[in-house]
Amino acid sequence: MTSDLYSLQQTLSSIDGRSYGSYKQLKGGYDLGPCRLEVDHVQVDPYAPPSLMRLIVDRADAGLPEDLLSDHRGRVATTDFLTRIIASVAARSEEGISIGAPGQEVLERTSVAVTEQGIEARLFVQLPASGRRIRGRQAARLLTEDLPRIAETALFHENLDAHALREHVTLHRDQEALRDQLPERGLVAFVGDGAILPRRAGDSNLPLEEGAVPFESPDSLRIRFDLPSGRSMTGMGVPEGITVIVGGGYHGKSTLLRALERGVYPHRAGDGRDWVITRADVAAIRAEDGRAVTGVDISPFITGLPSGTDTRAFSTANASGSTSQAASLVEAVDAGASALLIDEDTSATNFMIRDERMRALIPAEREPITPFVDRIRPLHTERGVSTVLVAGGSGAFFDIADHVIALDSYLPRDVTAQAQLLAGDSRARPDDPAPSAVFGAPRPRVPAGEALRPPGKRKPAAAKGRGTIRLGTEHLDLAAVSQLVDAAQTQSVARALDRLAELLTDQPTLSLQEAVQLLLDRIDAGGLETLSPHRGHPGHLARPRGLEIHAAVNRWRRLRLR
């Protein structure tokens, strides 16, 4: 028994039955034999957030193969694998130990880190109590027996399933290598043959097991990728341009779009969507009644309002369905989205289309909304932004579609020729005069730094689940930002808001785009830990995309522009 281990046991024995605050004596480092324990923060009472502790194993002792850690992607996959092992062991211990609960996506996280010194697991630990009195003997068992057991089980290569670890890393590297090839192949996304897209339930992220129809690409869209591991993948390439997905109700249209939406992240093996790969900068867009909009140029879609409001820098505290969808689309494109995913079911009808009878009844000069169907082509030709659209109730988009895919019992067919035949004379011809440009260059939006420091804000911004951030005394609603898939990502967005406030205070002329990019560059250079204001344990964070950081700033009701 090491002296540190004995000392920790003695301390816990001596404070048994005392008031909970005596746990503060534990702060510091201890040699527990197989690992070192660092107690970075001790909770102030039994009802406060858990204590922050780290288990550190010397890198040489851990024995993880260096070829798995030789690149960023290998480290992300390795630490994801270790996190899942620890989460499983901790759940079985029933001792208030947590490292988060990774979902189907493989994300860069702070839960396990590979440093020059060692392999480090960052834990939340609920120290035991009876009421507000310390249970010292239970705490001794937790810290000196359970935590070393977790380290031995999950952080030493000799105790891991080495084949499963290597397969996990290889899959991740192959998935990201395929993603790298999408732009050069002129694709927005790829759906592998044999993929299982349906989920077990509407609120589940797990694959359907019984009765699921494996995906099979139409021959006309089938493409093959050769990957670094030597494996080859075939499946459906979703081309750049305008792709419309059609089909009867419950035949898989929205299921396919949802898979493409989640495909911006790599998935674990067995998810069914592990070979659904979408460009990382693709944005899902929907109507969002009631959201705030601040200084957004929605004039390509909405102009000439009866009130005389200038829509080139439009603001509202309570956007309508069409206005919110226009704002979300422009914000995403200005933030760098290369393609948009849109489902008719979650869109504002008057934003999407206006049929011939309505056009005849309401003259264009009396209608302030130019529907998306009239702007989808210039969005691609002028800004290079593709669209993948699910349409179930209207064929209006056949006129401008480059590709039309029909889902029949979850199996896709290329029906582009039939759709174009139905569109007939209404389709644009090569000799048609080019329309005037409607999408100008993005207008820089410069936030006022104090806008991200609301009055009375003392505590750091914090996530409340996946869809809400507490900022000061107010709450920021991100429920409609559907490509945030993990509460740890939302926590990272919360931390990012605090870091952006600091950046904008120090450099007040930065545009929102410049500030977010500077923050992303710092994360690239220093890791997710750069979002944390504390040394040691950074909390449980998972990496969000820049698009979601932009989305959070844009939905903040106190946002003001200089």
SENU-536411 format. One record per residue (C-alpha): residue in one letter; z, x, y. Coordinates in steps of 0.001 Angstrom, whole numbers, plus 524288, in hexadecimal, padded with zeros to 5 digits. Each point is the difference from the previous one (the first is absolute). Layout:
BEGIN
AZXY;...
***
This chain:
BEGIN
M800008000080000;T7FC1A8059480D4C;S80A408015D80A96;D7F8627F683808B2;L7FFD17F5C67F556;Y80E9D8017B7FDD5;S802927FFA080EA6;L7F81C7F36C80179;Q8075A7F9937F4D2;Q80D098040580605;T7FC1F7FAB280D4E;L7FBF87F2F07FA5A;S80C737FF267F810;S80842802D880C0E;I7F9C67F55280856;D800647F5947F562;G805737F372805D9;R7FF20804B580E16;S7F8627F90D80ABA;Y7F14F800FA7FEC9;G7FEC38092D80BA0;S8060280AFE7F7FB;Y7F2F8801377F8F5;K7FB778077D80C0A;Q8069B80BE87FA15;L7F4C2800BD7F645;K7F5CE8044A809D7;G7FA9C80D447FC39;G7F9FC807007F44B;Y80495801897F1E2;D7FB1B807AE7F456;L800027F64A7F4B3;G7FA5B809227F5C5;P7F2467FAFE7FD3C;C7FE057FC9080E55;R805A18014480D88;L805147F3BF806C2;E7FEB57FEDF80EBE;V807737F4CB8063F;D7F9197FE3680D10;H805F77F357804B7;V80B7E7F7D97FB36;Q800057F1618025D;V80AB97FB978092A;D8047A7F44A7F7F4;P7FC537F9267F33E;Y7F6FA7F6928072C;A7F88780A3A807B2;P7F2F2805C87FB8D;P801E48091E7F44C;S8034F80E6B800F3;L7F4D0809D08007B;M8003380A797F583;R7F67280A0D7FA9C;L7FF098060B7F288;I7F99680D6E80068;V7FB32807A97F441;D7FB1B80DE480178;R7F1397FFE67FF10;A7FFC380A517F54A;D80A5D7F8BB7F829;A7F8917F32780162;G7F43F8068B7F9BB;L7F5C77F69C80524;P7F263805B87FD8E;E7FB3F8065C80C81;D7F2197FAF97FE22;L805497F22B801AC;L80609803F480D01;S7F4F08086980530;D7FA427F5C78092D;H804D17F4998081D;R7FA867F5DC7F6A8;G806888066D7F471;R80D1B8002280709;V7FEAF7F1A7803F5;A7FD2D7FBF57F1F2;T80A79808C47FA1C;T80AA37FB298092D;D7FB997F1F57FDC4;F8018D802207F148;L80D97805CE801C7;T803EB7F5058093B;R7FC6A7F5E37F5BF;I8080B807287F5AA;I80BD1800B3808F4;A7FE9A7F1AB803E3;S7FFF97FC297F1A9;V80BDB8085F7FC8D;A8077D7FB8C80C12;A7FD5A7F1B27FCE9;R805D0801C37F26C;S80C3A806AE8053D;E804627F3EC807B8;E80794808FE8090C;G7FA307FCFB80D53;I7F61080B297FFF1;S7F2B07FD8C8060A;I7F3BE807BE802D5;G7F7A87F4418036A;A7F73A7F84D7F6E9;P7F1E8804DD80039;G7F5F27F56C7FD9B;Q7F27E800D27FA1B;E7FB00808DA80AD2;V801EF80EB77FFC3;L8046A8039980DC1;E8049880C39806BA;R80EC67FE5F800CE;T80C368072D8045E;S807C97FBC07F403;V7FD1980CAB7F8A0;A7FB9680C72806B4;V7FAB880CFA7FB50;T804DB80AF1808C9;E7FF9780EC37FF26;Q80E157FFA37FB4A;G7FF7E7F5257F614;I7FD547F22A7FB99;E807EF7F6AE8082E;A8033D7F1C07FCEF;R804B77F7F780BA0;L8091D7F5067FBC9;F807297F48F805EF;V80D707FF477F9AC;Q8099A7F4BF80182;L80D738062B7FEEA;P809277F72D7F81A;A80B417F86F805EC;S8098C7F5017FD71;G7FF9B7F88180CA1;R8011B80B12809D6;R80754809227F6E1;I7F9CC80B917F93D;R7FE077FFC97F15A;G8010D80EA47FE53;R7FEE2800F47F137;Q7F3A67F7B17FFC8;A7FA828082180B2F;A802EF80C727F84C;R7F8797FAD17F465;L7F4CF7FBFB808E5;L7FED380CF980733;T80394809D37F584;E7FA417F9807F3E9;D7F59A7F5F98038D;L7F925807DA80A9B;P7FEEB80C997F7F0;R7FAF47F7C77F4B0;I7F54D7FA80808CA;A7FC5D80DC280446;E7FF4B804D07F1F2;T7F7DE7F4567FB9C;A7F64F7FF7180B2F;L7FF0D80D3E806B5;F7FE9C8096A7F483;H7F274800EE7FA30;E8053A802A67F268;N806267F2617FFDA;L7F3EE7F8D380507;D7F4407FA8A7F8DE;A7F74380B70803DC;H7F37F7F9447FB8C;A802EB7F3AD807C7;L8030E8080880C29;R7F34A807937FF05;E7F8317F3967FDB2;H8065E7F9C780BEC;V7FC3380B7F808A2;T7F246800F17FA4E;L7FD887F18780252;H804A78010D80E09;R7F76580BBB802DC;D7F4307F9497F9E3;Q802527F37B807B6;E800B38076180CD4;A7F420808377FC83;L7F85B7F37D7FDB5;R804B67FABA80D26;D7FB2980C7E80674;Q7F2457FD467FAD6;L7FED47F203804FF;P7FAC78031B80DB9;E7F5BA8099F7FB2A;R7FB7E7F5ED7F600;G7FEF17F59780AA5;L80ACA7F79D7FA2B;V80B867F88A80564;A806977FEC17F2C0;F7FEB0801437F14A;V804B17F6E17F52A;G8005F8065A7F29F;D7FA8F7F96D7F3F4;G80B2E7FAA97F7D5;A809147FDE080BA4;I809C07F4CC7FEDC;L800967F9D980D83;P808017F36A7FE2E;R80EBA800C0801A4;R80A3F7F9097F7D8;A8036C7F6E280B37;G7FD1A7FE2080E4B;D80C6B80739803C9;S7FEAB80AB87F5B3;N7F9A280D4280119;L7FFB9801E67F12D;P7F36A7FE557F82E;L7FD017F39D7F884;E80173802F97F191;E7FB227F4397F867;G7F2947FA568029D;A7FC0D80A1080A47;V7F1518026A80100;P7FC7D80E6F80137;F7F747802F580BA1;E7F1CE803557FD0A;S7F6C2804B380A9F;P7F2A07F9D48020C;D7F57C809B47FBEF;S7FA428002780DC0;L80CCF804C4805F5;R804DD808AA7F4F9;I802BA80DFD803E1;R805D980BBF7F90E;F809B280A2A804BA;D802D380D177F9A2;L80DF78043B802BB;P8078180CEF8004B;S806C07FD9B7F2FB;G7F2D77FEF77F943;R800D77F14E7FE87;S7F50C7F706804A3;M802037F26380595;T7F60E7F5168012F;G801A47F397807B6;M7FB867F81980B97;G7FD99806CF80CD9;V802597F78180BFA;P7F5C7804E7809A7;E8017D8024380E77;G7FAA17F5238087F;I802FC7F19F7FE27;T804337FB497F296;V803047F19D7FDAC;I807D87FBCF7F40C;V7FDCA7F1FB7FB7B;G8035A7F7717F465;G8070A7F3B27FC1C;G80E5E7FDCA80248;Y8091A807C07F6FD;H7F4E78089D7FB12;G8056980C8D805C0;K7FA76801A980DD2;S80CE580216806E7;T8054F807807F451;L7F50F809EA8018D;L8022E800F880EAA;R80E9B801B37FDEF;A7FD5F80B087F66D;L7F737806A980A02;E80AB27FE3280A37;R80A02806D07F759;G7F5D4809FF7FBB7;V8029A807F680C54;Y80B588057F7F7E5;P7FF42806597F28B;H806697F8657F4FA;R80799803EC7F3FE;A7F99F7FF927F29F;G800AA7F2B17F999;D7FFC17F87880CCC;G7F2607FB007FCF4;R7FB7A803E980D90;D801B780E947FDF8;W7F1428018180199;V7FE907F70180BAA;I7FE1B80A2780A9B;T7FDC37FC5680E44;R7FE27808F480B92;A80D3780322805C2;D7FC547FAED80D86;V7FBFC7F2227FC33;A807617F4E8806A7;A802EC7F21F7FB70;I7FEB57F62F80B2F;R805117F212800DF;A803D77F5A1809CF;E80E118011280473;D803FA7F4A280895;G80ADD803318097C;R7FEED80ED980031;A800C58076B80CCA;V7F3D9806A28057A;T8008580A1A80AE5;G7F455804EE807A6;V7F5A67FECA7F55B;D7F1727FEB5802E6;I7FC4A7F3DF7F856;S7F42E7FD15808A9;P7F60E802407F4F4;F805B37F3AB7F9C5;I806AB7F84880ACB;T7FBA97FF6280E3A;G7FE5B7F64180B0F;L80CF87F9317FDC5;P801E67F3BF80871;S80C3680653805A2;G7F81480B81804EF;T8083C809C67F83D;D7F9A480D547FEAA;T7FE4C802197F167;R7FC3D80E5C801A5;A80E95802E6800A4;F805AE7F3D97F9F2;S80E927FD977FE79;T807B87F49C7FAA3;A80D5E7FDEF7FA08;N7FB037F5627F6E2;A7F232802217FB07;S7F8357F5257F999;G7F999801E37F2C5;S7F2DC8041880595;T805D98087680AB9;S80946806C07F6B5;Q7F50B802F77F669;A7F74A8055280AC3;A80B0E808AB804FA;S8039C804FB7F278;L7F1D58034D7FD34;V7FDF08077680CB9;E80D01807277FE75;A7FC89804497F22C;V7F270804B9803DA;D805518075580BD4;A80A51806247F71C;G7F539805A87F75F;A7FD697F6037F546;S7F308802C47F936;A7FF457F2A07F992;L8065F7F29B800B7;L8046F7F7117F4F9;I7FFF57F1A7803D0;D802E37F3D47F807;E7FB0A7F2F3804F6;D80C857F9A07FAE6;T808B7807D080951;S7F6CD7FF9380BA2;A7FEA37F6FC80BAA;T7F4047F78A7FD6D;N7FB907FFCD80E39;F800DD80ED68005D;M7F7738018C7F3F9;I7F4BF7F65080182;R7FA587F4E180818;D7F6077F79E7F909;E7F35C7FAC7805C2;R805647F26D802B5;M80B72805828079A;R7F6F58093580752;A7F77B7F466803A3;L80B7C7F7A980445;I8074A80AA480788;P7F691808BD807A4;A8026280EAD7FF28;E80361800C780E7B;R80B3C7F6687FDA5;E80563807227F410;P807F680C458031E;I80066804897F1C7;T7F495807AC7FA73;P802267FEE17F14A;F8013A80BC97F735;V7F3687FC5E7F901;D7F8DF8039080CAA;R8074F80CD4801B6;I800F3805517F22E;R7F2B6806C580093;P801E5806C980D3F;L80D8A804107FB7C;H7F926807F47F581;T7F444804C1807C3;E8079B8038980C49;R80D26804647FACB;G7FCA2803707F1DF;V80A287F6797FA9D;S7FCDC7F93B7F32C;T805407F2BF7FBB5;V803847FA7B7F2B3;L801947F15E80166;V804447F53A7F6B5;A7F8CB7F34F802F6;G802A37F3C57F822;G7FBCF7F4C7808B8;S7F46F8048E80817;G7F33E8072A7FDC8;A7FEEA803CD80E53;F8021C80E647FCEC;F7F44D800567F6BB;D7F77B801A580C0B;I8057980D73802DE;A80564804997F2DA;D7FB0A80CB37FA34;H805FD7FCB77F2D3;V8054A7F3737FA0F;I808BA800A77F402;A803657F3997F874;L80C607FF497F7BC;D7FF2E7F7757F3E8;S80C827FFEE7F7C4;Y8038780D318060C;L7F2E4806137FC54;P7F7428043F80B5B;R7F16B7FD8580146;D7F6E38057680A56;V7F9F77F3CA8062F;T7FAAE8068180C30;A7F1ED7FBF37FD7E;Q803A37F1BA7FDD0;A8087C7FFAB80C34;Q7F54B805FF8084F;L7F6467F6247FAA6;L8092F7F4F6803E1;A80197805E280D8A;G7F131800088014C;D7FA8B8007280DC9;S80D658010E80650;R8018380E1E7FB83;A7FD7B80A5B80A48;R7F315807387FE87;P7FD7980E73802BA;D7F71E7FC8080B83;D809FB7F70C80674;P80404804F280D88;A80C91807C17FFDA;P80B4C7F8928063D;S8074D805C380B60;A80B8E808867FC4F;V80CA57F8697FF3A;F809D080A397FB5B;G802B680A8C809DC;A807DC80C4A7FDD0;P80E917FDAC7FD96;R807E97FED380C6C;P80BDB809137FFEA;R80CAD7F85380052;V80B65807E48056E;P80D3D7FA427FC42;A80B7B800F680929;G809AF808897F89C;E80B877F797803C5;A7F9857F4637F95B;L8040C8059A7F2D0;R80E01801A7804BF;P8048C7F1FE801E7;P80BF37FD5C80876;G80CC6802787F8FA;K7F99E8077C7F4D6;R809D0809B27FA8B;K7FD408005F7F177;P7F367805297FA0C;A7F5927F6067FCC9;A801B77FB657F1FC;A7F8577F8447F5EB;K805457F3387FAD0;G7F8177FEFF7F38D;R7F14F801A07FFC9;G7FC697F6EA80B0D;T809F1801BB80AF8;I804CD80AEF808D8;R80C307FF0B8085C;L7FD8F8068080D13;G80BF77FF0D808A4;T804C57F2057FF3F;E7F2827FA947FD20;H7F7917FEFE7F3E9;L7F1E7804077FE24;D7F8A67F75C7F65E;L7F68F807687F724;A7FEE57F5BB7F556;A7F1697FE5E80280;V7FD5B80EA87FF2B;S7FC687FEB97F1BE;Q7FCF180E4A7FD2B;L80E2B803BA801EF;V803CE7FF677F1A8;D80D928061B7FF70;A80C707FE67807FE;A800E980ED680089;Q7F2FF8000A8073E;T805667F636809AA;Q80BD7808BF801F1;S7F6A080B2380318;V7F9147F766809E9;A80D3E7FD0D80630;R802E280E9880104;A7F2448021C80551;L802B07F66F80B1C;D80BBA8082180424;R7F82880CA07FF48;L7F4EF7F9BE807CB;A809A57FBF480A7E;E8042D80E4480120;L7F1E7804BF8006C;L7FC397F64880A83;T80BD5803AA8081F;D7FC8480E747FF42;Q7F14E7FDD880193;P7FE807F32E8076F;T7F12B800E58015C;L7FD7A7FF837F15A;S7F8137F4697FB5E;L804F37F87C7F442;Q7F548806067F7A1;E8038D80DCB80486;A80E987FDF97FE08;V7FE927FA897F23C;Q7F69680AE57FC44;L8096A80A5180529;L80AD67F9F37F7E5;L7F75B7FFCE7F3D0;D7FC9D80E5280241;R80E848033A80060;I8021D7F8BA7F32F;D7F4A7807737F9EA;A8060180CE080459;G80E5E7FD597FD6A;G800857F4BB7F668;L805DF7F2778015E;E80D0B806738032F;T7FAD98021480DD8;L802017F1688023F;S80E968014F7FD7C;P8092F803C480B19;H809AB805DF7F629;R8005C80C9F7F875;G802537FFC77F17F;H7FDF17F29D7F9E4;P7F4EB7F9248077C;G802097F29F7F9DC;H7F62F7F96B7F723;L7F2C58003480699;A7F23D7FDD07FAD4;R7F3FD803C480793;P7F91E7F540807A0;R7F240801138053A;G7FD318019E80E67;L7FA3D7F2487FFC6;E80D4C7FA2B7FCCD;I806CE807EC80AA2;H7F5EB7FAE3809AA;A802197F2397FACF;A80EA1800E38026F;V7FE88804D680DFA;N7F5C17F59C802CA;R808E97F50F7FB40;W80BDF80459807CF;R8029A7F541809DA;R805728095280A2A;L7F428808E87FFBE;R7FB3F8033A80DA8;L7F4718085680414;R7FF6A8096280B64;
***
